[in-house]
Structure formats: structure tokens, C-alpha cells
């Protein structure tokens, strides 16, 4: 299918068999337009970034929609939120599944309109940049871990810059342009920012905190802004899928727990660019390498959940005694006809060699779930996957590549 097979395809097709409207959100340049055109190519396509179409849709929504009685793809639909209530009327008269496909880059604006007008009529999904299992099919699958972390997952990195040497170097220009476009268009639509320079500094400070517990007041202080502003700016970064906040797991454990979320960048390539890391040699020795690898592993799991059409439902665990687990999620197992809820714990280590310290850290991180045991996974930066000392060691190359 086209240049990339996207793992979300079965989910979108399933939603189109159930709901009259399918909605797809995600960050700019994650491939939303490409995939909806490929999967629903029989429908007329309209971009609401086009000033003429947007003007028509805003001034005369009924007349605009009359051209599309049989359905259409509306791209960047958050630019015309007034369409939602008119679409509601159309699909209430004819609930043919998969009639309209909507895409939007800014989840907040899109969801606000949808929750008011289209609840129960729309199947929502979310497309993040490419998963490793998707990249393996279209690119240099033998690429080193450091090269992969530097490139990240935006599809344009793999289509615009072909060639073994040019790929990483040229991607710097792409990231620079992405940040400029993102700030000047999306952020200014989401929040009123006068000091563009301050916001650029703020994003770079967030990149330097990837994989860390969020300390909002310290972040605000370093950025030279109020804590209230830092909260608004952080929310805008989260809404537009630049960052992801992983919340602590808190169920059924009466211990004193950390309450702050951990901050992760959705794309390691973008984070590395913001940190000024421009080549593999710098990255291999950089103090943020471990944090970027942890970001990669956490976000791969997030992409997997979204691609399956599921909620994220991922957490980390840390108590005040220093006991911690990098990633935790609930799984359901059927044991002899009994449905049992268990916790999958994942430890993340960026080194390429399994050491006795890794085994100790793995066993320690599994202690808090002794009531709900599963086999611990330790995802690491090495090349081979194997079992040792009751732990599943998973190579970064095999991560979620079933």
C-alpha cells in the first residue's frame, strides 16, 4: 500500500465499517493525509487549509456540504469547527458507515467540536509518526540504534532525503523547518504567544528533560516564565503531540508514591535536534542518550496502542524508597477459563550488553507487583533477544515487531 504500510490501517477500516464518520488526529506530518487518501481514495478530498474551501465552508456550511452528499475526506477540519453541527444533521439522516473521514492536527480543537456535536457518530483514532516495525519495511533496517534515534519517525525523513549519507544530515533542515512551521501556525492558533523566542527556549528545555519527572516550577523558572504560563505551554505541546506525559501507576498500592508525571518527546529525532545533537558520534557519548532511548521505547508502546485503536493506559511506578519501574501496563490473561488481571512491567536500559546490574535492576523493578506477577521484560540497546534469570531480554530491533 503506497510507500509505507501503516499499522493503523486495519483500525481505520474497522471504524469505517461501524461509524458514519471516522476521525484521525495526530501531529503535523505524521502521515494522516497520505493514509486516508490511500484507504478511502474513492472519496472526494478537500483540504480546509485551502483558503477558498475554508471560506466557502465558513460562510455557507450547508452549501459547502451539499456537494458531498455521498461523503468526502475533510483534511485539517479543525480550521472549520462550525461544520461539525451540520455534519451531525447529515449523518443523522443517513448513517451509512464510513461516509465522512475527518483529519486534524490539533487534537484539542478537534475534540472540543466533536464532543459537542458528533458524540456517538464518530470513531476516533490517532496517528503518531512511524513505528520501528513500519520503518524496517521501507528503510535501512540494518541502521544502528544511534542512527535510528537521530532520525526519529516522521515519514518525510524517509521520503525526502534518500541516500545513505544524506539522510541524517538533511533531516536537520527538515526539523528546523518543522519547528518554525509548528510554532508559527499551530501554537499561535492554540495559545496567544507574544514571545516566540521564549517559547522556542521552552521547547528546548523540555527536550532536555525528556525521560525525567516533570518539575513544573523548576521548568518555569529556568524558562523565565510564570508557572501558570508553563502549564499552558506544556499543555499545548501535549495537545499537538510534541510531548507525552506518562502518569504514575497508583492502583492498589498503599505506599507513598511519586505524583508527578514523566515527560517524553513523541519523536526522538526532534528531541535530539532540539538538544543540538547532529551526528551519531555525538549521540553515542551524550548524557541524554539513555533518556532518548527510554523515550523511544515508551513512545513505541504508545504508538502500538493507538495503532490498535486502544487507549494508552500506560504508566510508570516509583515510590519514595527508590523502587521504580520504567513502564507498566495492565494485561488480561485467561488461565484455565479464569480471566485474570495482571501487570506487565518493563525495564529500559540503553546499553548494548546485558550486565549483572541489568538483571538486578530488572528483579528490583518487578518487586512491587508480586501480587500480579508476569514475566518481566527488559528492553535494551543490544542486538539479540533471549531469556535469562527469569527475565525476557528484548532487543530494540525486536520491539513490538511481531
C-alpha positions in Angstrom: 0.0 0.0 0.0 1.8 3.1 -1.2 5.3 3.7 0.1 4.6 2.9 3.7 2.3 0.3 5.2 0.8 1.9 8.3 -0.1 -0.4 11.2 -3.2 1.7 12.0 -4.8 0.7 8.6 -7.0 -2.2 10.0 -8.2 0.0 12.8 -9.3 2.8 10.4 -11.0 0.3 8.1 -12.8 -1.3 11.1 -14.0 2.1 12.3 -15.3 2.9 8.8 -17.5 -0.2 8.9 -19.1 0.9 12.2 -19.3 4.7 12.3 -20.7 7.2 9.8 -17.7 9.4 10.5 -14.1 8.4 11.1 -11.8 11.0 12.8 -8.0 10.8 12.6 -5.8 13.2 14.7 -2.1 13.4 15.2 0.8 15.7 14.9 1.7 17.6 11.7 3.5 15.5 9.1 2.6 12.1 10.8 1.1 10.9 7.5 -2.6 11.4 8.1 -3.5 12.8 4.7 -1.5 10.1 2.9 -3.2 7.2 4.7 -6.8 8.5 4.4 -6.3 9.1 0.7 -4.9 5.6 0.2 -7.6 3.8 2.3 -10.5 6.0 1.1 -9.3 7.0 -2.3 -12.8 6.7 -3.8 -14.0 9.8 -1.8 -13.6 13.4 -2.9 -10.7 15.1 -0.9 -10.9 18.7 0.4 -8.2 20.4 2.4 -9.6 23.1 4.7 -6.2 24.7 4.7 -7.2 25.9 1.2 -8.4 29.5 1.7 -11.2 29.2 -0.9 -12.6 26.0 0.5 -12.3 27.3 4.1 -14.1 30.5 3.1 -16.9 28.5 1.5 -17.2 26.2 4.5 -17.3 29.0 7.0 -19.7 31.4 5.2 -22.1 28.8 3.8 -21.6 25.4 5.5 -24.9 24.0 4.1 -23.9 24.9 0.5 -20.4 23.6 1.1 -21.6 20.2 2.3 -24.3 19.8 -0.3 -21.6 18.9 -2.8 -20.7 15.9 -0.7 -23.9 14.0 0.0 -22.1 10.7 -0.8 -19.3 11.5 1.6 -15.8 13.0 1.5 -12.4 13.4 3.2 -12.1 16.7 5.0 -8.5 17.4 5.9 -7.4 19.8 8.7 -11.0 20.0 9.8 -10.2 21.9 13.0 -9.9 25.0 10.8 -13.8 24.9 10.4 -15.3 23.8 13.6 -18.7 25.2 12.5 -19.0 22.2 10.1 -19.5 19.7 12.9 -23.1 20.5 13.8 -24.1 20.4 10.1 -22.3 17.1 9.6 -24.3 15.8 12.6 -27.6 16.6 10.7 -26.3 14.9 7.6 -25.3 11.6 9.2 -28.4 11.5 11.4 -30.5 11.5 8.2 -28.2 8.8 6.6 -26.0 6.8 8.9 -24.2 4.9 6.2 -20.9 3.7 7.8 -17.6 5.4 6.7 -19.3 8.2 4.9 -17.1 11.0 6.1 -13.4 10.9 7.0 -12.1 13.9 9.1 -8.4 14.6 9.9 -7.0 17.2 12.2 -3.6 18.2 13.6 -4.7 19.9 16.8 -6.5 17.4 18.9 -7.8 19.9 21.4 -9.8 22.0 19.0 -11.0 18.9 17.1 -12.2 17.1 20.2 -13.9 20.1 21.6 -16.1 20.3 18.4 -16.6 16.6 18.3 -17.7 16.1 21.9 -20.3 18.8 21.4 -21.7 17.7 18.1 -20.6 14.3 17.0 -20.6 12.1 20.1 -21.7 8.6 19.2 -21.4 9.3 15.5 -17.6 9.3 15.1 -14.9 6.7 15.6 -11.7 8.4 16.7 -8.2 7.3 16.1 -4.7 8.8 16.5 -1.7 8.6 14.1 1.8 9.3 15.5 5.0 9.1 13.4 6.2 5.8 12.1 6.7 2.8 14.4 10.0 0.9 14.1 8.2 -2.1 12.6 6.9 0.3 9.8 10.4 1.8 9.3 12.0 -1.6 8.9 9.9 -2.3 5.8 10.9 0.9 4.0 14.4 1.9 5.0 17.8 0.7 6.1 16.7 -2.0 8.6 20.3 -2.6 9.5 20.7 1.0 10.7 22.4 1.4 14.1 20.3 2.3 17.2 22.0 5.8 17.3 21.1 6.4 13.6 17.5 5.4 14.3 17.2 7.6 17.4 18.6 10.6 15.4 16.2 10.1 12.5 13.0 9.5 14.5 9.8 8.5 12.8 8.4 11.4 10.7 7.6 9.9 7.3 9.2 12.9 5.4 12.6 12.0 6.7 12.4 8.7 4.8 10.8 10.1 1.6 12.5 13.5 1.1 16.1 12.5 1.8 17.2 9.3 0.2 20.8 8.2 0.3 22.9 6.6 3.0 24.9 9.8 3.8 22.4 12.5 3.1 19.6 11.2 5.2 20.6 12.3 8.7 22.4 15.5 7.6 19.5 16.7 5.5 17.0 15.9 8.2 18.4 18.8 10.3 16.9 21.3 7.8 13.6 19.4 7.9 13.4 19.6 11.8 14.3 23.3 11.7 11.5 24.0 9.3 9.1 21.7 11.2 9.6 23.7 14.5 9.2 27.0 12.7 6.0 26.0 11.0 4.7 24.3 14.1 5.2 27.4 16.3 4.1 29.9 13.8 0.9 28.1 12.8 -0.3 25.5 15.3 0.9 27.1 18.5 -0.4 30.6 17.6 -3.8 29.1 16.9 -3.8 27.2 20.2 -2.5 29.9 22.5 -1.7 33.5 22.4 2.1 33.7 22.4 3.8 37.1 22.1 7.3 35.9 22.9 8.2 33.4 20.2 11.8 33.3 21.4 10.7 32.4 24.9 8.6 29.5 23.6 11.4 28.2 21.5 13.6 28.2 24.6 10.9 26.5 26.5 10.7 23.6 23.9 14.4 23.1 24.1 14.3 23.0 27.9 11.6 20.3 27.6 13.8 18.3 25.3 16.5 18.4 28.0 14.0 16.9 30.4 12.9 14.0 28.3 12.7 10.9 30.5 12.6 12.9 33.7 9.9 13.6 36.3 8.2 16.9 35.5 9.0 19.7 37.9 6.8 22.5 36.6 8.1 25.3 38.8 11.8 24.5 38.1 11.0 24.4 34.3 9.1 27.7 34.5 11.9 29.3 36.5 14.6 28.2 34.0 12.4 29.4 31.1 11.8 32.8 32.8 8.0 32.5 32.7 5.3 32.0 35.3 4.3 28.5 36.4 0.8 29.2 35.1 2.2 30.0 31.6 4.5 26.9 31.8 1.4 24.8 32.4 -0.4 26.3 29.4 2.6 25.9 27.1 3.2 22.4 28.2 -0.5 21.6 27.6 -0.2 23.0 24.1 2.9 20.8 23.4 0.9 17.8 24.7 -2.2 18.6 22.7 -0.2 18.9 19.5 1.6 15.6 20.1 5.1 17.0 20.5 5.4 15.6 24.1 3.7 12.9 26.0 3.2 12.9 29.8 3.4 9.4 31.4 1.5 9.2 34.6 2.4 7.2 37.7 0.6 4.0 38.4 -1.3 4.3 41.7 -3.9 1.5 41.9 -4.0 -1.0 44.9 -0.7 0.1 46.4 -0.9 1.9 49.7 2.7 3.2 49.7 3.8 6.8 49.4 4.2 7.4 45.7 5.6 10.0 43.3 2.7 12.0 41.9 4.4 13.9 39.1 4.3 12.6 35.5 7.4 11.8 33.4 7.9 13.9 30.3 8.7 12.2 27.0 9.2 13.6 23.4 7.0 11.8 20.9 9.9 11.9 18.4 13.5 11.2 19.4 14.8 12.8 16.1 13.1 16.1 17.0 14.3 15.9 20.6 17.9 15.2 19.5 17.7 18.1 17.1 16.5 20.5 19.8 19.3 19.3 22.0 21.9 20.2 19.3 22.9 16.6 18.7 23.8 16.4 15.0 25.6 13.1 14.4 25.9 9.5 15.7 29.3 10.1 17.3 28.0 12.9 19.5 24.9 10.9 20.4 26.9 7.8 21.4 28.7 9.8 24.1 25.9 12.2 25.0 24.5 12.2 28.6 20.9 12.3 27.2 21.4 9.1 25.1 19.8 6.9 27.8 16.8 9.3 28.1 16.3 9.4 24.4 16.3 5.6 24.3 13.8 5.4 27.1 11.6 7.9 25.1 11.9 5.7 22.1 10.7 2.6 24.0 7.8 4.3 25.8 6.6 6.0 22.6 6.8 2.8 20.6 4.4 1.3 23.1 2.1 4.4 22.8 2.1 4.1 19.0 1.3 0.4 19.3 -1.7 1.2 21.5 -3.0 3.9 19.2 -2.5 1.9 16.1 -4.6 -0.9 17.6 -7.3 1.6 18.3 -6.8 1.4 22.1 -6.4 4.0 24.8 -2.8 4.4 26.1 -3.3 3.1 29.6 0.4 3.1 30.3 2.2 4.1 33.5 5.4 4.2 35.4 6.0 3.3 39.0 8.2 5.0 41.6 7.9 5.1 45.4 9.8 7.2 47.9 12.2 4.3 48.7 13.6 4.5 45.2 11.8 1.4 43.9 10.9 2.1 40.3 9.7 0.5 37.0 10.1 2.4 33.7 6.8 1.2 32.1 3.8 -0.6 33.5 0.5 -1.6 31.8 -2.3 -3.9 32.7 -2.9 -7.1 30.7 -5.7 -9.6 30.8 -4.8 -13.3 30.8 -7.2 -16.3 30.5 -5.9 -19.0 32.9 -8.0 -22.2 32.9 -11.1 -20.3 32.0 -10.5 -17.6 34.6 -9.9 -14.0 33.4 -7.1 -12.6 35.4 -5.8 -9.0 35.5 -2.0 -8.8 35.6 0.6 -6.1 35.3 3.3 -6.2 32.7 6.5 -4.4 33.9 9.2 -3.2 31.6 12.7 -2.0 32.5 14.6 0.0 29.9 18.4 0.1 29.5 20.2 1.7 26.6 23.4 -0.3 26.8 24.2 -2.9 24.2 25.5 -5.5 26.7 23.5 -7.3 29.4 25.2 -6.9 32.7 24.5 -8.4 36.2 23.4 -4.8 37.1 20.7 -5.1 34.5 19.5 -8.3 36.0 19.5 -6.8 39.5 17.6 -3.7 38.3 15.1 -5.9 36.5 14.4 -8.1 39.5 14.1 -5.0 41.7 11.7 -3.2 39.4 9.4 -6.3 39.5 9.1 -6.3 43.3 6.1 -4.1 43.6 3.8 -6.3 41.5 4.3 -9.6 43.5 0.5 -9.9 43.7 0.2 -9.7 40.0 3.3 -11.4 38.5 4.1 -11.6 34.8 7.4 -12.2 33.1 9.4 -9.1 33.4 10.6 -7.6 30.1 13.9 -5.7 29.9 14.3 -3.8 26.7 17.9 -2.9 25.9 20.1 -1.4 23.2 21.7 -4.7 22.1 21.1 -6.8 19.0 19.7 -10.1 20.4 16.6 -11.1 22.3 16.8 -14.0 24.8 15.6 -15.2 28.2 17.9 -15.2 31.3 17.3 -15.4 35.0 13.6 -15.4 34.5 13.7 -12.1 32.5 12.8 -11.6 28.9 15.6 -9.5 27.3 14.2 -7.8 24.2 16.5 -6.2 21.6 15.4 -2.7 20.5 15.3 -4.2 16.9 12.6 -6.7 18.0 10.5 -4.2 20.0 6.8 -4.8 19.1 7.8 -6.4 15.8 5.5 -9.4 16.0 
